[in-house]
Amino acid sequence: MRVLLTVQMDTDKANKAITDMTLAQTMKSVFDRIKPEAAYFGAKDGQRTAFVVFDLKEVSDIPSVAEPFFRDLGAKIAFIPVMNFDDVQAGLQKAGSS
């Protein structure tokens, strides 16, 4: 299932991770496993935030994706199911035929 993962990083922990050069390592270790379709970075609610779209193959993968961000960055995490335009069109066709 395609999901949007938002990772809102605690400012103090993210500052430390930037200073000790571990922020990129944490991101890369997770990204190497989940192979994101897209990843963007910005601010949300005044916090550094990563917006990552990827295919969540099994719900049991959630802890292995989330834990490094909880542990290393004190992050708030959200997994939101999302669709691309092709998915929306297919879903609307199914909805129209029922």
Buried (B, 14 or more C-beta within 10 A) or exposed (E): EBBBBBBBBBEEBBEBBEEEEBBEEBBEEBBEEBEBEEBEEEEEEEBBBBBBBBEBEEEEBBEEBBEBBBEBBBBBBEBEEEEEEEEEEEEEEEEEEE
